[in-house]
Amino acid sequence: MDLQVLRTRCEARLGELQLPIPFDVQQFCHSIGERRSRPILLHSIDSPAGPCGTWLAAPASDHIFYERQTSPLHQEHIILHEISHLLCGHRGGSVSDGELRDLLLPDLRPEMVESVLRRRAYGTDDKQEAELLASLILERVARTRSPRAAAPDAETASLLHRLHASLEQPSEG
């Protein structure tokens, strides 16, 4: 696949999106779901395959499963990658309501999880396109996030206060 054509196509899709400010991935999924008249439900899981995600299309809703045991930024990237498949018109794995119910039950059978997750078979071009669009979304989001916008935790605030105080006092000597 021609990477320049792919990037142009992904940038055009990005231009059509309204990203919430401040960015919130759940709010973003909600707005995409409303636009498509199909709710998008997020589910954190402990994946036996490691940090990954999947998008499953049920009869009346879309479900994105993402790794629970990874950083919030990585979770966000996984979710955006799966949303990007949806935005690019790729085919998600489809499940019946019964299979989805089995998948969401806390005592689910490992064979069921493997069976459902194995159904998804994106081609390399689809994976590349979804990854690029997810990265472009995160790139745009990063420009709206300011390191100063987040309040520091108590320990960091205390350290900054002491540092500031030490720099304000004239040196004796």
N, C-alpha and C positions, 0 to 999 in steps of 0.2 A: 504494500500500500504506500502511495506517495505521501510522505509525512507532511509536506507543505499543504497539500489538498486536505488532509485530515485535520491539521491545525486550523486551517481556514474554516472548515465545516464546524469544528468544535467552538471556535471563537464566535461564529454566527449564532450557534445555539446559546452560548453564554450571553450574548447580547440580547436575546429574547427573554432571559430570566430576570425576575425581580428577586434579588437576594435581600432578606431582612437585615436591617441594621439596628442594633448589633446583630451579627449573624447568630442564628440558633438553628441547628440542623433539624430539630423536631418541628419547629415552626416552618422551615423550608419544606419539609416533607408534607406537612399539613396543607400548605398552599398548593403544592404540586398535585396532591390528592384531590383537593377541591377543584382545581382546574380540569382534572381528568374525570371528575365525578366518581372516583374510586379511592376510598381511604387507603393511605399507606401506613401500615402499622410496623413499628420497630420492636425487635425482640433481641435482647442481649442473651448470648448463649456461651457456654464453655465448649468450644469446638474441639473434638478429638483430632482434627486435622491441623490445629494451630490457628494463628490469627488470620481469619478469613471471613468472608461474608457470602451471603447468597440472597437472591431475590426470587420469591415464589409468588406466582399469580394464582390466587384462589378465584372461585367464580365471581365474587363481588368485591374483592379487595386485593391489595398487594401487600406482601409481607417481606420485610427486609430483616434478615438475621445477621448479627454482627458479633464479633468476639468480645466477651465480657472482660477477659483477662489481658487487656492491653491498655495503653494510655488513652486518655480522652481524645487527643489529636488523632491517633491512629484509628480509633473507633469512628470519628467523624469522617476520616478519609475512606474507610471501608464503606460506610453508609453512602457517602457521595459517589463512590465508584458504582455501587449497586443502583442508585438513583440515576446515574448517568446511563447505565444500560437502558433503563426505562425511558429516559429522555431521548435517547438515540434511536428508539424504536426497535431495539433488539428483543428477541423473544426470551422471556424468563421461563424458568421451570414452572410447570403448572401442576397444581395439586387439587384434589377434590376436597370438599369440606371435611369429610371423614379423615383423610390423610392429614390435613392441617390440624384437626382436633387431636389426632394421635401425636403429631409433632410437638404440639404445645403443652401436652400433659407433662407434669413433672416426673412421672415414672415411665417416660418414654423408652422404648426399646432401641438400643444402639443400631440394630439392623434397619429400623425404620428411618432413623436420621440419615444413615449412609445411603439408603435407597433413594430418599427424596433429594439429598444434596448431590447425588451422582447424576441426576436427570439433567442438570443444567449443562449444556454443552455449547458454550460460546466459541466461536472461531477466534483465531488470533487477532484478526482485524477488529472484531467486536471488543475484545479485551483491551486492545490498544486504544481504541476510540474512547471507551468508558474511562480508562485510566487517565487519558489526556484531558477529557472534560472535567473529571473530578479534580485534577491538579489545577486546571485553570480556575475552577470555582474557588478552591482554597487559596490560590494566588490573589484573586480579587478580594476575598474575605480578609486576607492578611493585611491588605492595604487599608481596610477600614478598622482594624483592631490596633489600638495604640497600647504600647507597654505601660503608659501612664494611666490608661483607663481602668485597669484592674487595681484594686486596693491591695497593698502588700499584706501578707499574713502578719501576725503579731510579732513573731521573731524578726522578720525582715524589717518591719516598721521600727522596732527597737534599735536594731543595728543601724538603720539609716538615721535615726534621731541622734544616736551617739556619735556617728561619723560627722553629721552636720554640726553638732555642738563642738566637737573637737576642732573643726575647721574654722569656726567662728571665734574661738578664743585666741587672743594674741599669744604668740610664743614668748616665753620668758627666757631671758638669757643674757 
